């Protein structure tokens, strides 16, 4: 090779290397751009949810001077609990509002005035008087829960520059709320009702307690059914089952079931568990059974992968010292594979926690106010509760929807954190 040819080949190689390095650099930047874009969308999503949901954790109250006289309540001077339970506390609140704003006249204005206070205020007042009957005959300021629309204005969520016809809080209500606020008769508190009450038609009275209990009962049934069956099925298929066409068919079907849309499992639960077995509709028992069917393929696949990852030397060592096949699996293989099994199971449970479609098919979309006491009581779950609130036009339900999503995401993060903790704990052992 002549000297010019040598330089020519060297220059060509260097040019080729330069192009290769340039492609690698571009690919790295494409990857970084993709990651940053993903984080940007995630940040925007979380910021939007948190920004809309944070106001739901506060609730406004209004102080109104009330006179709890027996005549207005329609009770005797020494009423018993039964009589107080049927008393007209709504009339007392309406009278207090009229006394606070004596200039209000006309049926339409009075209706607007009464909407400053929540419909549940009279029941809260009733419970106070039942707990302390000595309040009968007394007068003084009482803090009452504000209506959701009044609360949205006090939170600064109402644009008063809009025409009155385009907003729910009218001009006279704005004037009354401003007057109450200037007098120091409005107060913002942490919204305990959101965590201690069930669903309601009124946004300020709605809470997630019933949905939380329903989710916990449903997940308990799901775990009790799916985890042992899934792990035992994975152990059998991986350690004891013969390699033939039947086991190949079972493996193919398990992999296919993992990709089946979740609503199909809901249709299966409706046909088998409710229509054929006549189990209670809209109950965590049926919901847990449906979700366990949906979660089983995920648990089996992840458990098999964890068992396959166990070193063959562990099996050989156990068998070499005289352990039986069953002892080898349950005393040596499973403890080593348990971190992966638990991780996959908790991820499957987290997926079940966020499912809505199969539960809609078995009737868990019903309006549930009472907290379920067992797995057979009518119930709903948190994702379905979010679905119901998202379909409501009131602004109060809009922020409740975002707040419920924040709670659901908190549970999902906690479950994944538990999975990571258990995996590291078992790996260290």
Secondary structure, 3 states (H helix, E strand, C coil): CCHHHHHHHHHHHHHHHHHHHHHHHHHHHHHHHHHHHHHHHHHHHHHHHHHHHHHHHEEEEEEEEEECCHHHHCCCCCCCHHHHHCCCHHHHHHHHHHHHCCCCCCHHHHHHHHCCECCCHHHHHHHHHHHCHHHCCCEEEEEEEECHHHHHHHCCCCCCCCCHHHCCCCHHHHHHHHHHHHCCCEEEEECCHHHHCCCCCCHHHCCCHHHHHHHHHHHHHHHHHHHHHHHHHHHHHHHHCCCCHHHHHHHHHHHHHCCCCHHHHHHHHHHHHHHHCCCCCCEHHHHHHHHHHHHHHHHHHHHHHHHHCCCHHHHHHHHHCCCCHHHHHHHHHHHHHHHHHHHHHHHHHHHHHCCCHHHHHCCCCCCCCCCCCCCCCECCCHHHHHHHHHCCCCHHHHHHHHHHHHHHHHHHHHHHHHHHHHHHHHHHC
